[in-house]
Amino acid sequence: MADIIQLLPDSVANQIAAGEVIQRPASVVKELVENAIDAGASQIKVNIKDAGRTLIQIIDNGCGMSDTDARMSFERHATSKIRSANDIFAVRTMGFRGEALASIAAIADVELRTREHDKELGTFIHISGSEIITQEPVSCDCGTNFQIKNLFFNVPARRKFLKSNPAELKHIINEIQRIALANPEISISLHHNGSAIYELTGSNKRVRIVSLFGKQINQNLIPIDTGTTLAKISGFIGQPKYSRKTFGEQFFFVNKRFMKHPFFHKAIMQAYEKILPPDSIPSYFIYFDLDPADIDVNIHPTKTEIKFENESMIWQILQASVREALGKFNIVPSIDFDQAGSVDIPMPLHSFDEVNVPEIKIDPTYNPFETKTPTKSYSGTTSNFSQKPFERADTSNWQSLYKGLGKDFPEPDEQPTDEPVQFKIEEQQTAKSSVQFKNKYILTPVKSGLMVIDQKRAHERILYERLMAVLENHEVASQQQLFPETFELNAADATILTSILTDLRALGFDIREFGKNTFIINGTPGVLNTSGPVEIIESLLEEYKNSPVNLQEKARETVAISLAQASAIPYGHMLKPSEINELIDNLFACQTPNFSPKGKKILSIMPLDDFEKLLK
């Protein structure tokens, strides 16, 4: 058998490596901006065209590179920070493994202009698909200027699976947010297709947070500052009343590096226990500073998953720090441990003998349908008014009062009796056949057993089919707001909302831009009960951002799904019997009652045999 194992060419190996490091345009932005920070830049400019497909340009005023370093930087595993394996555990800077530039050059057209501050001329390098086209001296500004053009031009499969421009731009904005929060002292700007998204000047952490997420977040922030021998924890947490239903303002940083840490997130959620609205997530911006030897950042290609040596101890410190911060700002009720467990009975100001007990006079023979002559009169200051005799009550509206309640009502000319009105047997069973369980599920008996319905998913299906019918029939009904609402979004959400305004108007929303990152709602869809339109829009944006479908091809359908999810009855909402019956009727009038718009099961039937097995 012939030998079949061979070494891959460098160009192919670099393309494979690029798949690990460069997943989308945002990955390029992250790597190059972090390199600029490592180069000591105090100003970084990011220019994007077509969400990074056409151009990604990163300009910094850092130290720059010599001609030799500029060329070596594109080699795999080239780095200025590692000399031995032990150095990995002492690195405080961002990029250090050396794949980034090699991977980027393998799947894009790259132009680099760089000059050191003490040199008169810089270096220009042009690389396309790992092939060096040009390297020559050039006159340029101090620092480094990268231009990444036609990303994934030689890997069409990867380029094909990129999301829509709004979705890819959202990822770029998220990366800029993380880097900007971790480095508030650095000025960072972001422009997309010539329009400014961020113009951030060097500042402190609080000012940077407000610059990124809007002025309204300033009143939400509670400072946190704890120093121990293991770690220093600082930053801000949000007040419970400003918490949101979705993620978006939750950030952990360790040694100025963004990280994801579900275990630490749990510590914060437990610290907020019993003071958060149901299913809400507080904002937090937590900064850890500790010895690099106590963490391992090299366990994931993007370095967002970090392992801590003393994870459990830091978890305890974090939870205690959050609770302390909440307590200092009177968010958590104070506890008097000397009186804990005792019953506090207030003592009266005067003796019980001085208390006058009110008396209520009752006439047990009183009948409102009998005609009587009053025995008392009302005395005023200037005249006396004799009360008129009671007249027979008007019974003309009895029938309308009882109508629809499933009761046998008396005719208007019949004298009412004291006997209770009886339900008809069939109607009584219908009225009591469906019940709500845990304010989340609807239980209703069927011939084969017990049907369980998810109330939120059922409502999502109903609203989705109504919205799609509106789109198909072009029968847009917008209900104008009596008092138009103005609201501000962060740059990421404002960009997405601007891109889907046309689709929202097609659904009946009347939303207009009202300044930078500010919008005004003049009308809402008539098919929805949008008592809180701003909350609906915020939830819609979160659902829209997290949608896995291709937004460019199915934009309106995606908006309809997201709007249905944002407007549906939430879990924990108590339904009246009439609302339960209406929900069931509307669900089974849908074309697809079994599944939600996202394909999740709405209902399930537990057979009668299963109940009998439970009781054996």
N, C-alpha and C positions, 0 to 999 in steps of 0.2 A: 504494500500500500504506500502510495506516494505521501510525502510530508505535506500536511495541510495547514500547519500553524505558521503564521508569519506576523511580522511587526506591521502595525498600521502606519501609513504615511503621516507625517506631522499634521498636514492639513486636515485629514480625516479625524485624527485623534483630537485636534483642537475643536472641531465641530461637535464631537461627542462630549467633550468637556464643557463646551458652551451650553449644552443642554442642562447641565447641573447648575451652572452659575447664572446664565442669562436665560431667564424664562420668558421675559417680555420686556418692552421698552423701559419700564420702571426699574428693572434690574440693572440696566446700563446706567441710568441716572444715579441709582444708589451707589454703585461701585465707583463711578467717576467723582461724585461729590464727596464721598468718603476719602478718596485719594487726595482731593483738594484740601480737605481738612487736615489730613496727615502732613501735607506740604506746608502747613502753617498759614493758610489763606485766612484773611480777615474779611474778604468780600468774594462771594461766589454768585455768578450769574448763570441761570439755566434758561435756554431758549429751546422751545419744542415746536415742531411742525407736524400736523396730522397725528397727534398723540404719540409722536416718536417714530412713526413709520418712515417718514421722509427725512427728518433731521432731529438729532439731539446734540445740542451744543452746550458745553460746560466751559466757562471762563473763570479763572481764579487768579489772584495776585500772590500766590504762594511762592515758594523758593525757586521753582522752575527746575529744569534738568539740563545736564550737559549733553553733548551730542552722543556720547557713548551710553550714558544712562537712558537717554530717550530710546535708543535702539534696543538696549537690553530689556527695557520694561515690557516689551511685547513677547519675550520668551516665556515659555511655561516654567512655573516655579521660580521665577526671578523675583527677588525681594531684597529690600535694604534693611530688613528688621530682624531676620532670623539667621543665626550662625550655627546654632545647635538646637537639638530637640527641646532642651530645657528652656530655650528662649521663648517658646510658644506660651509657656505658663507665666511669663512676665510682661507680655505685650499689652499695652494700654491703648494702642492706636487701632484703626479700623481694619483696613486690608493688610494682610501679611502673607498670604499663601502664594500670590503671584499668578493665579490663573486668569484674573479679570481681563486685563488688556489682551492677552493671547486669545481668550475666548471671544471677546468682542471683535477683534481683528479677523477672526475666522469666519464670522457670519455677517460682516458689514463692510462698508467702504469707510475707512478711517483716515482723517487728516489731523496731524498733531503739529502745533506750533508752540514752542517752549523756549524760554530764555531765563538764565540765572541773572540775579540783580547786579552782579559785578561784571557782566559780560556785555559787549556792544552788540553782538549778533547772537541770534538764537538758532534753533534747528527746526527744519520742516521735514516731516516724514509722512508719506502716503502709502497706506497698506490696504489691499483689497483681497478678501478671502485668504488671509495669511500670506499673501504674496507681496513682497516689498516692491512698490512701483517707483518711488522716489525718496531719496534722502539728501538734503542739501542745506547750506546755511541760509538764513532768512532774517530780515529785519522785522521784529515783532515786539510786543509789549512784554514786560517782565511777568513771570508766572507761566501758566499753561492754558492753552486753548485747544480743546478737543471738539472735533466735528464728526459725528457718527451718522453716516448717510445710508439710506436703503437697507435698514435692518432686516436680516434673514433673506437677503436677495438670492443667496445660493442655497437656501434651505426652504423651498416653497411650501413644504408641508407645515413647517413651524409658522410661517407667515400667514398661511391660510387659517390657522386655528387661533390667531389673535382675535380678541373681542372687538367690539365696536369702538370708535374713537372716544366717546364719553366714558366707556368702561375702562379703557386703557389709560385715559387721562386721570381717572379717579385713582388708579394705582400709583401713578407718578406723583400726584398730589399727596397721597398717603405717605410715600417715601420722603418727600420734602418736609412734610409735617414732622415725621419722626426725627429727621436729622436736625431740623430747626429747633425742636424742643430740647434735644440733647445738647445743642450748642447755641444757646441764646445770645452769646457774645459776638457771633459771626453774622454779618449782613448777608442775607440771601434773597435773591429775586427769582421769580418764575414767570416766564412769558409763554403763552401758547398762541400760535398763529398771529403774533404781533400784539396780542392783548395781555395786559398785566394781570396775573392772578395773585401774586404775592410781591410786595416790596417791603421786606423786613429789615429794619435797621438793628444794629447791635444793641442789646438791652439785657434786662434780668429775666428770670424765669416767668414771673407773673405777667410782665408786659408782653413777653413772647406768646404766652398762652392766650391772652386777650387779643393780640394781633392776629392769631391764627383762627380763633373760634368766635370772635365777635365780642362787642362790649358787654353784652348781656351776661356773659359767663363770669365777669369780674365779681359780681355780688354773690356768686355761687361758691367761690373758692375759700377753703379753710386751710391755713398753713399747717404743715406737719414737719417737725424737726427733732430727730432723736439721734444721739451719738452713743455708741457702745464700742467695746473692744473688738467685736466681730465685724460691725458695719455701721456706717453712718447712713441714716435714712432721712431724706428731706423731700420737699415738694408740696403738693396741694391735693386735698380731697374735696368732693362736692357735697353740698348740703342735700339731705335726703329729699326735700320737697322739689328739688330741681332734677331729680333722677329721671332717666328715660327708659323706654321699653326696649331699646335696641342698643347694641354696642356702637362705639364711635369716638368716645372721649375717655378711653381707658389706656394708660400708657405706663409701662415699666422701663426704666433705664438702669443699666449697671455700668459704672465707669464710662458714662457718656455713650453707651451702646444700647439701642433699643432691643428689648427682648420680649418674648411671649412666655408667660409662666402661669398656667392654670392653677397650680398649687397655691401660689401667692394671691391670685385673684380670689380664691376661696377664703383666704385669711381676711381679706377686706370685706367680703360679703358677710362673713360671720360677725365681724365687728359692727356691721350695720344691722344686725339681726333685730327684728321687731320694730325698727324705726323706718323701714323702707316701704313704700307702696308696693302692692303685689306685683310680682314679675317685673320689677324695675331694677335698673343697674345704675349705680352712682358714677359720677365722673371721678377720675383720679389721675394724677401725674406724679408718679413716685420715682425718686432717684436714689439708687443704691451706690455707695462708694465704699469699696473694700479692696483688700489685697488681691491682685490678679492671680496669685498662686492659689487662692481659695475658690476659684471658678475655672470652668473649662468651656471656652467659647468655640472649640473646634469640633463640636459634635454634629454640626449641620452645615451644609454648603452655604446657606445664607446667614449663618451665625445668629439667628434669632432665637434659637433654643440653647439655653445656657444651663450648665450643671453646677450646683453649689455644693461645696464640701460640708457646710453646716446648715443645710437647708431647713431642717426642723427648728433649729434655734432661731434662725432669721425669720421663719414663719411666725413664731411666738412674738418676737420683737415687733414685727410689722403689725400684727393684730393689736398688740397693746398700744402701739403708737397711734393707730387710727382711732381706737377707743378713747385715748387720752385727748386727742385733738377734738373729737366730737364732744367730749365732756367739757373741755375748756370753753367751748362756744355754746354751752347749754343746749346742745342737740339731744344729749342723753339725759334723762331726768336724774338728779342727784339722789343718792340713797343714804339715809341715816342708819348706819349699821347698829347703833345703840338701840334704835326703835324697830329694827327689822323683825318682822314676824308678829309684832304686837298690833292690836286693834286700836285705832285712834278714834275715840268717841269725843266729839266736842262737847264741852260743858255749857249749860245755859248761862246767859248773863244774869238772869234773875231767878228767884225761886219758882218752883213749879206752881205754887199757890197763886202767883200773879198772872199765870197764863189763862186767858179766856178761850175756852174751847168753843169753836163755832157750832151753831145748831142749824140743822136743816129741817124745815117743816115739810111734811109729805102728806098729801091728801090721797089715801088709798082708794077712795070712791070716785076719783076724777075720771071722767070719760070725755074725750074731746069731741065725740060725735053726738053728744047729748046737748040739747039747748037749755042753758041755765041763765038765770038772772044773777049777775054778780052782786055780792054783798059788800064789796069794798069800792071805794072811789079814790082817785088820785088827787092829792091836794098839791097845788102849786103855790107860788108866792103871790100870784095876782088873781087866780081863778081856780075853780074846781071842775075836773072833767070826770063825768060818769062813764064808766067803761061800757061799751055796747055789748049786747048779748052775743055769745058765740054762734056762728052760723054753721050749717052742715058743710063738711069739707068737700072741696071740689074733687070729684073722682074722674074727671074727663081725661086726665093724663095717666091713669093707672096702666092702661094697656101698653102705652109707649114705654113706661118704666120697666115693665116685666118682659117686653119684647126682646127676644134673642137670648134670654137667660135660661131657656129650657124649662119653664115653669108653667103650671096651669094658673092663669090669672083670672080674677073675677070680672064679670062684665060691669060696665060703669053703673048700671042701675041696681046691681046687687049690693046688699049690705055686707061689708066685710065682717068676717068672723075672727075669733081669736085662734082658730086652728091654723097650724103652720101650712104654708103652701108646699105641696109635694112635687119632687122631681119625677118626671116620667122615667121608667126603668131604663130604657135604651139610652136616653140622653144623660142619665146619671152615670152610666158606665163610660160613655164617651168623655164626659167632663173630667172623670177621675182616672181614666185609663193611662194617661201619660204623666210622668212626674220627673222633676229635675233632681239630679243626684250630684252632690258636691259642687253645685253651680257650674258644672262643666259638661255633664252628660244628660241626655234625655232617655228615660227608660219607658218603653211602651210594650205591652203584651201583644203578641201575634199568635196565630194558630199553632205555629211550630215551637214557640218558646218565648223568649224575651229579646226584644230588639233594643240595642244600645246605639244612640246617635250622638256624635260629637257636635255640640251646638255651634261652636265657632266655625268648624269646617263646613257644616251644613249651610250656615249663613254666607260663607265665602262662595260656595257653589251658586246659591241663589243670586247674590249680587253680581257675580261674574257673568252669568248668563243674561242678566238684565243689561249690564253694560255692553256686552257683545251685541245684543239686539239693537241697542242704541247706535252703535257704530255701523252695523250692517244696514240699518234702515235710515241712517243719517237723520234721525229724529232727536237732535240735541236739545234738551230742555235745561236751561240754566236758571237757577233761582237766585235772584239778586240779593245780596246782603244788605240789610237795613243799615248796618254800620260796617263798612269795609275794614278789613284787618290788615295791618302792616306788620311784616316780620322780617328779620335779618337771618341770613344763613352764613355758615363759614364758606370759604372759597370753593372747597370741593363740592359741597352740596349745591351751591349757587350755580356752578358750572353745569352740573347734571340737570338741575331744574330748568335752566335756560334751554338746554338741548331737547327737552321733552315738552316744552310749553305748547307746541302745536298739537301734540297728541292729547294733552290735558284739556285744551280748548275744545277738541273734538268730542270729549267726554262730558262737557258741560261746565268745566272750570273756567272762570274769567279771572285770570291772573296776569298781572302786568309787572314789568320791571319798574322799580321805584328808586333807582339809585344803585350804587355799587353794592352788590350782594344783598340788596333789599328788594322786597316784592310786596305787592298789595293784592288782596283777594277781594274782588268785587262781586263774584257769584260762584255758586257751587252747583254740582249736578242735582237736578230735581229728583232723581231716582234714589238718592242717598239721604240719610238723616245725618247731615254734617253739622252737628251742633258745635263742634270744635274743628273748623277747617284747617287751622295751622297745625294742630296735632296730626290731622289726617295727612297733610302734605309731608310732614317730617317722617311719619311712619311709611308713607308711600316711597319716599326717597331711599329709606333703608332697605325696603323690600326690593326696590328697583336695582339698587347697587349690588345686592346679593343674588340677583336672579342669574341662574346658570345658562339661560337660553341666549341665542344671538340677538342682542337688542336691536341691531341694525335691520335685521330681516323681519322681526316680529315685534316691532316697537309698540304698536297699539295694543296688541294682545297682551304684551308684558305689562303695559300700564294698567290694563283692565284687571289683570291678575293681582298686581300690586295694590291697586286701589281697593279691590274687593277684600284683600287680606287686611289692609289698613283700616277699613270701615266696618269689618265684621264684629259681631257681638264678642267681647273679650271673655276669656275664662274668668270665673268669679262673679259674673253678673247674674243676679237672680231674675228669672223670668216669671211673668204672671201665667196662669193657666191658659188664658186666651192667646198669649204670645207663643206659648209652647205649641198649641194646636195650629196656629197660623204658620209657624216655622215648619212643622211637619207637612202641612198641606202644600206649602210653597216648594219644599224640597222635592216631594214626589211629583210635582208638576214640572220639574227640570228634566232636561234631556239626559243628563248623566247624574242621577242622584247618589250613586254609590261612591263617587270619588270627588275630592276637592279639585280646584283648578290646577294644583301642583301634583295631582295623582295620589294623594294620601286617602286612605279609607275613611269614609264618613260614618258608616254604620256597620254593625255586626250583630248576628243573631245567635243567642245562646240557646241551644235546643233544650226542650223540656226534659229529655232523658238525663242531661247533665245535672239539672237541678235534683232529680230523683237520686242520682248517684251521690250527690253531696250529702244527702240526708240518710244514707244507708249506714 
